[in-house]
Amino acid sequence: MGNVYFYGLTDFQAIATGAAVLASGGGGSYQDACAIVQQLADQGYTGTVQVQDYDGATNACV
């Protein structure tokens, strides 16, 4: 298995910024992404999302 990472709210903010800079957000504006991350923070979300390298076999979409 490849690398495993855990992304939290700070990481999602950076991802939203990168998507906006690269014009690859796809689902809305940078402000929309920031609002979603802020809503999660306001609700007390402190969890993480596990992200790992693609294994080359599992169905996936980008």
C-alpha positions in Angstrom: 0.0 0.0 0.0 1.2 3.5 -0.7 1.3 6.6 1.6 -1.7 7.4 3.8 -2.5 11.0 4.8 -5.1 12.5 7.1 -6.6 15.8 5.9 -8.2 18.3 8.3 -9.9 21.7 7.9 -6.6 23.5 7.4 -5.7 21.1 4.6 -9.1 21.6 3.0 -8.6 25.4 3.0 -5.3 24.9 1.2 -7.0 22.5 -1.3 -9.7 25.1 -2.0 -7.1 27.8 -2.6 -5.1 25.5 -4.9 -8.2 24.6 -6.8 -9.1 28.3 -7.3 -5.6 29.2 -8.4 -5.5 26.3 -10.9 -9.1 26.9 -12.0 -10.0 23.3 -11.3 -12.6 23.8 -8.5 -15.4 22.3 -10.7 -18.1 22.6 -8.1 -18.4 26.2 -7.3 -16.3 29.3 -6.4 -13.5 29.7 -4.0 -15.8 31.6 -1.7 -18.2 28.7 -1.7 -15.5 26.3 -0.7 -14.3 28.7 2.0 -17.9 29.0 3.3 -18.2 25.2 3.5 -15.0 24.8 5.4 -16.0 27.7 7.8 -19.4 26.1 8.4 -17.6 22.8 9.4 -15.3 24.7 11.8 -18.3 26.7 13.2 -20.0 23.4 14.0 -17.0 22.1 15.9 -15.7 19.6 13.3 -12.2 18.5 14.3 -12.0 15.2 12.4 -9.8 14.2 9.5 -10.4 12.4 6.2 -8.0 9.6 5.3 -6.5 10.0 1.9 -4.1 7.4 0.4 -2.2 6.8 -2.8 -4.3 5.2 -5.6 -3.7 1.5 -5.7 -4.2 1.2 -9.5 -7.1 -1.3 -9.2 -9.9 0.3 -7.2 -12.6 2.2 -9.1 -12.2 5.9 -8.7 -13.0 9.2 -10.2 -11.4 12.6 -10.1 
